[in-house]
Amino acid sequence: MKTIAVVIANLIALSGTAHGADATAPVKEIMDATRSNWADNNNDWTDIFDASRLDHLYSKDFVARYHAAAQFPAADDDGISPFDYDVIVNGQDACPLEDMTTTAAPPVDGTTEVTVRFKKSACSDAPDAKDYTTVRFEVVEEAGQAVIDDIVTENIETQASDSLKAAMALIAKGQ
């Protein structure tokens, strides 16, 4: 009897995650675009915040913050983006991304953390060229679909984590 109860409990636990949205799907789309952007043979830059991506890859809260921040475009060619750097590689320069890994943690309070690690400077002669960059995507489910609610990068200089949603809030305040 105890065995049946354990099996049923395991099936209930698994059914909650088995039917849920794939938390890695929106992250994969963003990372595929980023990888393509930094590829040696890429001529066209893919905007990870274009209207079609904002509509289906990001949470409503993220999109609202992006639109508020976009009122203060950075000094860039298109005059639209609130960023003057690539928010995924956390810089303006990178090499083709190498040794990329993606890992999803179990959901906690409705949020799944998807961690992506890669080398962004492997083609460089810099002392830190072989170091890994870590980006964490906070993924939530809205209307049955996994969407990115925040992008968090590790700041090597300050040893802190930088939330893109927090950065957008500051940009929207004109800071």
Secondary structure, DSSP 8 states (H G I E B T S, - for coil): -HHHHHHHHHHHHHHHHHSS--THHHHHHHHHHHHHHTSTT--S---TTSHHHHHHHB-HHHHHHHHHHTTS--SSSSS--S-SSBTTTTBS---S-EEEEEEE---BTTBEEEEEEEES-TTS-STTTT--EEEEEEEEEETTEEEEEEEEEEETTTTEEEEHHHHHHHHHTT-
